[in-house]
Protein backbone atom coordinates (compact mmCIF):
# COMPACT_ATOMS: atom_id res chain seq x y z
CA UNK A 1 0.00 0.00 0.00
CA UNK A 2 1.35 3.41 -1.00
CA UNK A 3 1.24 6.39 1.36
CA UNK A 4 -1.53 8.92 0.82
CA UNK A 5 -0.13 12.39 0.02
CA UNK A 6 -1.93 15.34 1.61
CA UNK A 7 -1.46 19.02 2.31
CA UNK A 8 -2.68 21.76 4.60
CA UNK A 9 -2.77 25.26 3.15
CA UNK A 10 -2.62 28.60 4.93
CA UNK A 11 -4.78 31.10 3.03
CA UNK A 12 -4.83 34.84 3.58
CA UNK A 13 -6.96 37.23 1.50
CA UNK A 14 -7.60 34.43 -0.97
CA UNK A 15 -3.92 33.67 -1.52
CA UNK A 16 -1.84 30.76 -0.31
CA UNK A 17 0.73 32.02 2.20
CA UNK A 18 1.94 28.67 3.49
CA UNK A 19 1.79 24.94 2.91
CA UNK A 20 2.45 21.82 4.95
CA UNK A 21 2.83 18.58 3.02
CA UNK A 22 2.45 15.18 4.63
CA UNK A 23 1.88 11.53 3.87
CA UNK A 24 -0.26 9.04 5.72
CA UNK A 25 0.66 5.38 5.87
CA UNK A 26 -1.12 3.11 8.33
CA UNK A 27 -1.24 5.13 11.58
CA UNK A 28 1.71 7.42 10.84
CA UNK A 29 1.47 10.99 9.56
CA UNK A 30 4.85 11.89 8.03
CA UNK A 31 5.43 15.63 7.69
CA UNK A 32 7.66 16.06 4.66
CA UNK A 33 7.72 19.83 4.06
CA UNK A 34 6.58 23.04 5.69
CA UNK A 35 6.63 26.23 3.62
CA UNK A 36 5.86 29.73 4.88
CA UNK A 37 6.20 32.19 2.04
CA UNK A 38 6.98 35.03 4.48
CA UNK A 39 9.04 34.12 7.52
CA UNK A 40 8.44 35.52 10.98
CA UNK A 41 4.63 35.68 10.81
CA UNK A 42 3.89 32.42 12.62
CA UNK A 43 2.43 30.75 9.55
CA UNK A 44 4.53 27.62 10.01
CA UNK A 45 3.33 27.28 13.60
CA UNK A 46 -0.30 27.64 12.50
CA UNK A 47 0.21 24.92 9.89
CA UNK A 48 1.85 22.67 12.49
CA UNK A 49 -1.02 23.26 14.92
CA UNK A 50 -3.48 22.14 12.25
CA UNK A 51 -1.42 19.02 11.48
CA UNK A 52 -1.10 18.17 15.18
CA UNK A 53 -4.84 18.60 15.73
CA UNK A 54 -5.56 16.36 12.75
CA UNK A 55 -3.12 13.71 14.00
CA UNK A 56 -4.76 13.73 17.43
CA UNK A 57 -8.27 13.44 15.93
CA UNK A 58 -7.24 10.47 13.80
CA UNK A 59 -5.05 8.84 16.50
CA UNK A 60 -1.94 9.08 14.29
CA UNK A 61 1.67 9.32 15.37
CA UNK A 62 3.79 12.02 13.69
CA UNK A 63 7.08 11.33 11.96
CA UNK A 64 8.72 14.74 11.34
CA UNK A 65 10.98 14.43 8.30
CA UNK A 66 10.81 18.21 7.88
CA UNK A 67 13.35 19.94 10.17
CA UNK A 68 10.90 22.71 11.13
CA UNK A 69 8.29 20.15 12.19
CA UNK A 70 10.91 18.23 14.17
CA UNK A 71 11.92 21.35 16.11
CA UNK A 72 8.31 22.25 16.92
CA UNK A 73 7.57 18.75 18.21
CA UNK A 74 10.81 18.46 20.19
CA UNK A 75 10.40 21.81 21.94
CA UNK A 76 6.92 21.16 23.31
CA UNK A 77 6.36 18.45 25.92
CA UNK A 78 2.64 18.40 25.07
CA UNK A 79 3.51 16.66 21.79
CA UNK A 80 5.70 13.87 23.21
CA UNK A 81 2.86 11.37 22.87
CA UNK A 82 2.63 12.05 19.12
CA UNK A 83 6.25 12.28 18.02
CA UNK A 84 8.12 9.23 16.74
CA UNK A 85 11.47 8.92 14.98
CA UNK A 86 12.37 6.88 11.93
CA UNK A 87 13.82 4.04 14.02
CA UNK A 88 10.37 3.42 15.49
CA UNK A 89 8.80 2.94 12.05
CA UNK A 90 10.86 -0.04 10.96
C-alpha positions in Angstrom: 0.0 0.0 0.0 1.4 3.4 -1.0 1.2 6.4 1.4 -1.5 8.9 0.8 -0.1 12.4 0.0 -1.9 15.3 1.6 -1.5 19.0 2.3 -2.7 21.8 4.6 -2.8 25.3 3.1 -2.6 28.6 4.9 -4.8 31.1 3.0 -4.8 34.8 3.6 -7.0 37.2 1.5 -7.6 34.4 -1.0 -3.9 33.7 -1.5 -1.8 30.8 -0.3 0.7 32.0 2.2 1.9 28.7 3.5 1.8 24.9 2.9 2.4 21.8 5.0 2.8 18.6 3.0 2.5 15.2 4.6 1.9 11.5 3.9 -0.3 9.0 5.7 0.7 5.4 5.9 -1.1 3.1 8.3 -1.2 5.1 11.6 1.7 7.4 10.8 1.5 11.0 9.6 4.9 11.9 8.0 5.4 15.6 7.7 7.7 16.1 4.7 7.7 19.8 4.1 6.6 23.0 5.7 6.6 26.2 3.6 5.9 29.7 4.9 6.2 32.2 2.0 7.0 35.0 4.5 9.0 34.1 7.5 8.4 35.5 11.0 4.6 35.7 10.8 3.9 32.4 12.6 2.4 30.7 9.5 4.5 27.6 10.0 3.3 27.3 13.6 -0.3 27.6 12.5 0.2 24.9 9.9 1.8 22.7 12.5 -1.0 23.3 14.9 -3.5 22.1 12.3 -1.4 19.0 11.5 -1.1 18.2 15.2 -4.8 18.6 15.7 -5.6 16.4 12.7 -3.1 13.7 14.0 -4.8 13.7 17.4 -8.3 13.4 15.9 -7.2 10.5 13.8 -5.1 8.8 16.5 -1.9 9.1 14.3 1.7 9.3 15.4 3.8 12.0 13.7 7.1 11.3 12.0 8.7 14.7 11.3 11.0 14.4 8.3 10.8 18.2 7.9 13.3 19.9 10.2 10.9 22.7 11.1 8.3 20.1 12.2 10.9 18.2 14.2 11.9 21.4 16.1 8.3 22.3 16.9 7.6 18.8 18.2 10.8 18.5 20.2 10.4 21.8 21.9 6.9 21.2 23.3 6.4 18.5 25.9 2.6 18.4 25.1 3.5 16.7 21.8 5.7 13.9 23.2 2.9 11.4 22.9 2.6 12.0 19.1 6.3 12.3 18.0 8.1 9.2 16.7 11.5 8.9 15.0 12.4 6.9 11.9 13.8 4.0 14.0 10.4 3.4 15.5 8.8 2.9 12.1 10.9 0.0 11.0 
